[in-house]
Amino acid sequence: MTSSPLIPEISLNPLPQSDGSCQYTCPTSRTTILTSVNGPLEVRPKDELPNHATIEVIVKPGIGVAGVRETRLSSLIHSTLQSLILTNHHPRTLIQIVAQIVQAEDHTSLPLLLTPLLNCTILSLLIAGIPMRTVGWSVHLAVLQNNSRGNFKTAEGQVFKLEEKTGGNGDKMDTEENEKAVAVVVRNPNSEILGLAKSSHTLTFSKEGEMLLIESLECSQGSGGESADGQGWDITDFLKLAEEGKRICCEEGVEIVRDALGDRKVF
């Protein structure tokens, strides 16, 4: 799947011994994830749920041993999948998901890893035939000031601008001032672009447009991103950003999933 710079490279069932597996490579950051799904399996008595399946998510780092970062990634993936998987179809069982970070520009950057991990996991669940109420897709958006755009090269279709702001009388602001005010948004940025970003937003939507996950960070160059708890960006700009993220996930994301699955009539 290499017809467009923005389409990820997807390989289905690279691990034939698992119930479902996928290898996913982000087209811009080249982050590569390998996931496997097994289940329903026998569950340990202490983890058994009488009316639902237990979901276990394990994220393995590309370098070193798992730590707090991998635990955080596992928690975010788990909470997102909990709203997608029909766990009541297989009570008293285990659905095990293992995600291996194969390659990454920055193994310490949660924003660069989360979207590929989510998308790769969802594809593996579909291949494994795990019952899901809908399909989700994730996109990572980095917000930069307009004057930062000349500092990097981007693929066609990767960059868009938020709508121009208006002055108090409803007229557009002066051209020079407005040029500085309009934010540039980059889809699925690499580590270089993320280093220039004002903020980073990972958005996950179902194909019906339901928001499943928001993970936002306020960034400063070289910091790798620090949690802003909803502060540090304009709420109006964020709502426009979320609307564009929804469009990407519901239209382009669903099309990518359908193309990847081919003749498999999964959804």
C-alpha positions, -999 to +999 in steps of 0.1 A: +000+000+000+024+027-012+003+047-037+002+078-015+028+093+009+001+094+036-011+058+033+006+035+059+024+003+049+003-026+062+011-063+063-016-086+075-009-119+094+029-117+095+026-140+126+006-170+114+006-187+148-015-159+164-053-155+158-047-122+142-016-100+136-005-069+117+026-049+109+020-012+105+045+014+093+036+051+096+044+068+062+060+099+077+077+090+110+085+055+098+074+042+132+069+004+127+046-016+150+039-054+151+009-066+170-007-099+177-041-108+191-051-141+207-085-150+221-108-159+235-083-178+258-086-193+292-082-166+318-065-167+352-091-171+380-081-138+396-087-120+363-120-137+354-150-115+349-184-133+352-201-113+324-173-100+302-140-110+286-108-097+302-087-075+279-050-076+284-027-052+265+011-056+266+034-030+249+070-041+244+096-014+238+120-014+209+149-006+232+155-017+268+128-031+291+092-019+296+087+009+320+063+037+329+059+048+293+048+014+281+024+011+310+009+044+300+006+033+264-010+000+274-035+019+296-045+043+267-049+014+243-069-007+268-093+022+276-099+028+239-105-008+230-127-013+260-153+008+243-149-010+210-148-048+218-180-066+227-166-082+258-200-096+268-199-120+238-171-141+255-175-139+293-149-156+316-123-155+289-091-135+280-084-114+249-046-109+248-030-081+228+007-079+224+023-049+206+060-047+198+077-014+188+099-026+160+113+008+148+108+044+159+126+077+154+122+085+191+114+055+214+107+079+242+079+099+225+044+088+234+027+110+207+048+094+179+040+058+192+003+060+202-014+064+168+006+036+151+000+013+181-038+019+181-042+015+143-021-016+142-040-031+171-074-024+156-064-041+123-052-072+143-085-074+162-104-074+129-082-101+114-086-122+146-124-120+143-128-104+178-164-091+180-165-053+179-194-029+179-176-006+154-142+002+139-120+030+150-090+049+135-065+072+150-046+103+137-018+124+152-019+161+146+008+186+155+000+223+156+027+248+145+028+285+139+025+295+102+060+308+101+074+274+111+064+258+079+095+268+060+117+248+084+108+214+071+096+195+040+062+177+041+044+153+018+015+165-003-018+165+018+001+163+051-003+200+060-035+221+064-043+254+081-070+262+106-095+288+095-084+324+096-094+343+128-115+374+126-113+407+144-139+419+169-159+436+141-161+404+121-135+415+096-104+395+090-074+407+109-047+426+091-028+403+066+005+404+084-010+398+119-034+371+106-005+353+089+012+350+122-021+340+140-032+312+117-019+278+129-005+252+106-014+216+113+007+186+103-008+151+101+012+122+116+044+143+120+079+129+124+102+138+153+117+168+136+082+184+131+071+174+166+101+193+179+088+225+163+052+220+175+032+242+199+009+213+207+004+176+198-031+159+196-038+122+192-075+118+182-093+085+177-128+083+162-152+054+153-163+052+117-197+067+129-179+098+142-179+089+179-148+103+197-130+075+214-097+091+226-081+126+230-045+127+241-031+163+240+003+176+249+017+211+250+051+210+233+082+231+234+112+225+212+134+197+227+111+189+256+093+160+240+060+173+252+046+180+286+010+174+297-010+206+295-042+193+310-063+212+284-043+244+287-019+261+263-040+262+231-071+281+219-103+261+224-118+274+191-087+262+172-089+228+190-126+223+180-116+230+144-087+206+148-110+179+162-134+183+133-106+178+108-094+148+128-129+133+127-130+137+089-097+120+085-106+091+107-142+086+094-133+090+057-097+083+050-091+060+079-121+038+071-110+036+035-075+025+045-089-003+067-112-015+038-083-015+013-061-033+038-086-060+045-094-065+008-120-092+002-124-099+039-160-088+047-153-079+083-174-047+086 
